[in-house]
Amino acid sequence: MRVAGWPSRPLSGDDSDVLVLSRAEVASLLDPDVLVEALAAAMIDLSSGEASMPTRVAALVPRTDGLLGAMPAWLPSASVLETKLVSVFPRNAGGVPTHQAVIVVFDQDTGEPASLMDGTEITAQRTAAGSALATRLLARADSRRLAVVGTGVQARAHLRYVVRVREFEQVVVAGRNPDHARTLAGAVSAELGGAVSVAESIEAAVRGADVVCAATHAETPVLRRAWLGDGAHVNSVGWTATGSEVDPETVRDAMVVVESRSSALSEGPGGANDLVWPIRDGVVGPDHVHAEIGEILAGTRPGRTSADQLTLYKSVGVAVQDAAAAGLVLRRARE
């Protein structure tokens, strides 16, 4: 297969072809509902210890606050061995995504490269699918108002995915740039066939929301505990090396759920400052994280226990999610 901008020859060095898939092809091969279920299985594998997933490593580019991370994983239940190379450059603006990636899938029996595919689309969709899964598990069944904070790729993906797991009557977006928020709301309204409104401020969007999705590169918290009602559910997927998206008071009061404790609580490029810093500063104890998503799915840890409980899903993105998505893409491409 020849794809513009990608190599047109076999990449393995012999006569076997490596399937090369562009971003548009990857997007066309991902089904949102199927992806959410694939992530559920992957998270159970991760929490049960079946999957192999080392902590990510990264080369840092201090002058731009950027990094290049490597995220390998073996997901035995999906028969996927892969690695993702992802660049995260929070200062990117305009038409250049802050996250850009490629994924290589290898044959799990021989180690031969099987596919080289765009990872930018997979990163966007699997992250939003993870939040949809967390919302399905943790948000109140009667949730009616969804607020999305952010105006970039992840905000748009969350608007597409999270609305699939609850019957929202009101969907609102907010960001630091009102023009970007209006553009996003217009585009998603047309795509989803329902009205998405724009709040005058982030605080106005969050107050009264049953589900809040934060997808920013904020250096200082954009979500405040004072704005969140009791019983709200928060998905936070934003990351920067030097900041946090959620204030410590929200972390303190919430039932916190993560993909992986070891990933979320690690120092450096794999961890969540939103959680690491409150532990460091004594705001919460080292065992404050309530559960991993896979533990709740497997029934080894409980989910929400009361209607007025504040819940927080803090995502840092884990490689088994990429593996689950890449496996779906490769199987459908071969079909």
C-alpha positions in Angstrom: 0.0 0.0 0.0 1.4 3.4 -0.9 0.3 6.4 1.2 1.4 9.9 0.3 4.1 11.0 2.6 4.9 7.5 3.8 7.5 5.0 2.5 6.2 2.9 -0.4 8.6 0.0 0.0 8.5 -2.9 2.6 10.0 -1.7 5.9 11.1 -5.1 7.2 14.1 -5.5 5.0 12.8 -8.5 3.1 10.0 -9.4 0.8 7.2 -9.2 3.4 5.1 -6.1 3.4 4.5 -3.9 6.4 1.0 -2.5 6.2 1.3 1.3 6.3 -1.8 3.3 7.4 -2.3 7.0 7.2 -4.3 9.1 9.8 -7.4 9.2 7.6 -7.3 5.4 7.2 -6.9 4.9 10.9 -9.8 7.2 11.6 -12.0 5.3 9.1 -11.2 2.0 10.8 -12.0 2.9 14.4 -15.5 2.3 15.6 -16.1 4.3 18.9 -18.4 1.7 20.6 -16.0 -1.2 19.7 -13.0 0.8 20.9 -14.6 1.5 24.3 -15.2 -2.2 24.9 -11.6 -3.0 23.7 -10.2 -0.5 26.2 -12.3 -2.1 29.0 -10.7 -5.5 28.3 -7.2 -3.9 28.1 -7.6 -2.2 31.5 -8.6 -5.4 33.1 -5.5 -7.1 31.6 -3.4 -4.3 32.9 -4.7 -4.3 36.5 -4.6 -8.1 36.7 -1.0 -8.2 35.7 -1.5 -10.0 32.4 -0.2 -7.2 30.2 3.4 -6.1 30.0 3.8 -2.4 30.0 6.9 -0.6 31.3 6.8 2.9 32.5 7.2 5.3 29.6 10.5 7.0 29.0 11.0 10.3 27.2 13.7 12.6 25.7 13.0 16.1 26.9 13.3 19.3 24.9 13.4 22.0 27.6 13.5 25.0 25.3 10.1 24.2 24.0 8.7 22.3 27.0 8.4 19.4 24.6 9.2 15.7 24.8 9.4 12.5 22.7 8.1 9.6 24.6 8.3 5.8 24.0 5.4 3.6 25.1 5.7 -0.1 24.4 3.2 -2.8 25.4 2.2 -6.4 25.0 -1.5 -7.0 25.4 -1.9 -10.8 25.3 -5.7 -10.9 25.3 -5.7 -8.9 22.1 -2.5 -10.6 20.7 -0.9 -7.2 20.2 2.8 -6.3 20.6 3.4 -2.6 19.7 5.2 0.6 20.6 4.2 4.2 20.2 6.6 7.1 19.7 4.7 10.3 20.7 5.8 13.9 20.7 4.1 16.3 23.1 4.7 19.9 22.4 2.3 22.0 24.5 3.3 25.3 22.8 2.1 24.2 19.4 -0.7 26.4 18.1 -2.9 26.7 15.1 -2.8 23.7 12.7 0.0 21.8 14.5 -1.3 19.3 17.0 0.3 19.3 20.5 0.4 15.4 20.3 1.8 13.7 17.3 2.6 10.0 17.1 3.4 6.9 15.1 2.7 3.3 16.2 4.5 0.1 15.1 2.8 -3.2 15.6 5.0 -6.4 15.7 4.1 -10.0 15.2 3.9 -11.4 18.8 5.3 -14.8 17.8 8.3 -13.7 15.6 8.9 -10.1 16.5 8.6 -9.1 12.8 7.2 -5.6 12.1 3.6 -6.0 10.8 2.3 -2.4 10.5 3.3 1.2 10.7 0.3 3.4 11.4 -0.5 7.0 12.4 -0.7 7.3 16.1 -2.0 10.8 16.4 -5.6 9.7 15.6 -5.3 6.7 17.9 -4.1 8.9 20.8 -7.0 11.2 20.4 -9.6 8.5 20.1 -8.4 6.1 22.7 -8.0 8.9 25.3 -11.6 10.0 24.7 -12.7 6.4 24.8 -11.1 6.0 28.2 -13.0 9.0 29.5 -16.2 7.6 28.1 -15.5 4.3 29.8 -14.8 6.1 33.1 -18.0 8.1 32.7 -20.0 5.0 32.1 -18.6 3.4 35.3 -18.5 6.5 37.6 -21.0 9.2 36.5 -24.5 9.2 38.0 -27.0 7.5 35.8 -29.2 10.7 35.8 -26.3 13.0 34.6 -27.8 15.6 32.2 -25.3 18.4 31.8 -21.9 17.8 30.2 -19.2 20.5 30.3 -16.0 20.2 28.2 -13.1 22.5 29.1 -10.7 22.9 26.2 -10.9 23.6 22.5 -8.4 21.3 20.8 -8.3 17.8 19.4 -9.0 16.1 22.7 -11.9 18.4 23.5 -13.5 17.5 20.2 -12.9 13.8 20.6 -14.4 13.9 24.1 -17.5 15.6 22.8 -17.9 12.7 20.3 -17.3 9.9 22.7 -18.7 10.9 26.1 -22.2 11.7 24.8 -22.5 8.0 23.8 -22.6 6.8 27.4 -25.1 9.2 29.0 -28.3 10.9 27.9 -27.2 14.5 28.2 -29.8 17.2 27.8 -27.2 20.1 27.7 -23.7 20.1 26.3 -21.5 23.2 26.9 -17.9 24.0 26.0 -15.5 26.6 27.4 -11.9 27.6 26.8 -9.5 30.4 27.3 -10.1 31.6 23.7 -13.8 32.2 23.2 -13.4 32.2 19.4 -11.9 28.7 19.5 -14.7 27.6 21.7 -17.4 28.9 19.3 -15.6 27.2 16.4 -15.5 23.9 18.2 -19.2 24.2 19.3 -20.3 24.9 15.7 -18.3 22.0 14.3 -19.4 19.4 16.9 -23.1 20.6 16.7 -23.1 19.9 13.0 -21.4 16.5 13.5 -23.6 15.3 16.3 -26.8 16.8 15.1 -27.4 18.5 18.4 -26.8 21.9 19.9 -23.5 22.5 21.7 -23.5 25.8 23.5 -20.5 28.1 24.6 -20.2 29.2 28.2 -19.0 32.7 29.0 -16.2 31.3 31.2 -14.8 28.0 32.4 -16.4 28.6 35.8 -19.8 29.1 34.2 -19.4 25.9 32.2 -18.4 23.8 35.2 -20.9 25.1 37.7 -24.0 22.8 37.6 -22.4 20.2 35.3 -22.9 16.6 36.2 -19.9 15.5 34.0 -16.9 17.6 33.3 -14.1 16.8 30.8 -10.9 18.8 31.0 -8.6 18.5 28.1 -6.1 21.3 28.3 -2.4 22.1 28.6 -3.0 24.4 31.6 0.0 25.4 33.7 -2.4 26.3 36.5 -5.6 24.5 37.5 -8.6 25.2 35.3 -10.9 23.1 37.5 -11.7 24.4 41.0 -13.4 22.4 43.7 -15.6 25.4 44.5 -17.2 25.1 41.1 -17.9 21.4 41.2 -21.2 20.2 42.7 -21.4 17.2 45.0 -22.0 14.1 42.9 -20.2 15.5 39.8 -17.9 13.3 37.8 -14.6 14.7 36.4 -12.5 13.4 33.6 -9.1 15.1 33.4 -6.8 14.2 30.6 -4.6 17.3 30.4 -0.9 17.2 31.0 2.1 19.5 31.1 5.5 18.9 32.6 5.3 21.9 34.8 1.7 22.4 35.7 -1.6 20.7 36.7 -5.2 20.9 35.4 -7.1 20.1 38.6 -6.7 21.9 41.9 -5.5 20.0 45.0 -8.9 20.5 46.8 -10.7 18.6 44.1 -8.2 15.7 44.4 -8.6 15.9 48.2 -12.4 15.6 48.1 -12.8 13.2 45.2 -12.8 9.4 44.9 -9.8 9.2 42.5 -9.6 6.6 39.8 -6.6 6.1 37.4 -5.6 3.8 34.6 -2.5 2.6 36.5 -1.3 3.6 39.9 2.4 3.1 38.9 2.0 5.3 35.8 -0.2 8.1 37.4 2.0 8.4 40.5 5.4 8.2 38.8 7.7 11.2 38.6 8.7 12.6 35.2 7.0 12.1 31.9 4.7 9.3 32.9 3.0 10.8 36.0 0.2 13.2 36.8 1.3 16.3 38.7 -2.4 16.7 39.7 -1.9 13.7 41.9 1.8 13.6 42.6 2.0 17.2 44.0 -0.9 16.9 46.5 0.7 13.7 47.9 4.1 15.5 48.0 2.6 18.5 49.8 0.7 16.4 52.3 -2.8 17.4 51.0 -3.6 13.7 50.6 -2.0 10.5 51.7 0.1 8.2 49.4 -2.8 5.8 49.2 -5.4 8.3 48.2 -6.0 6.8 44.8 -9.1 4.7 45.2 -8.9 2.3 42.3 -7.7 1.5 38.8 -10.3 1.4 36.1 -9.5 -2.3 35.5 -10.1 -3.1 39.2 -13.6 -1.6 39.0 -14.3 -3.4 35.8 -13.1 -6.7 37.3 -15.2 -6.1 40.5 -12.2 -6.1 42.8 -12.8 -2.5 43.8 -16.1 -0.6 44.1 -17.1 2.3 41.9 -19.3 5.2 43.0 -21.0 4.4 46.3 -23.3 7.4 46.8 -25.1 10.0 44.7 -23.3 12.9 46.3 -19.8 11.5 45.9 -17.4 13.5 43.8 -15.4 11.3 41.4 -12.3 12.1 39.5 -10.8 10.0 36.7 -7.2 11.3 36.1 -5.7 9.9 32.9 -2.1 10.0 31.8 -2.6 7.7 28.9 -1.2 4.2 29.0 0.3 2.0 26.3 -2.2 -0.9 26.6 -4.8 1.6 25.3 -2.7 2.2 22.2 -2.3 -1.5 21.8 -6.0 -2.2 22.0 -6.8 0.5 19.4 -3.9 -0.5 17.1 -5.1 -4.1 17.2 -8.6 -3.1 16.1 -7.2 -1.0 13.3 -4.9 -3.7 12.0 -7.6 -6.4 12.1 -10.1 -4.3 10.3 -7.5 -3.2 7.7 -6.6 -6.8 7.0 -10.3 -7.7 6.6 
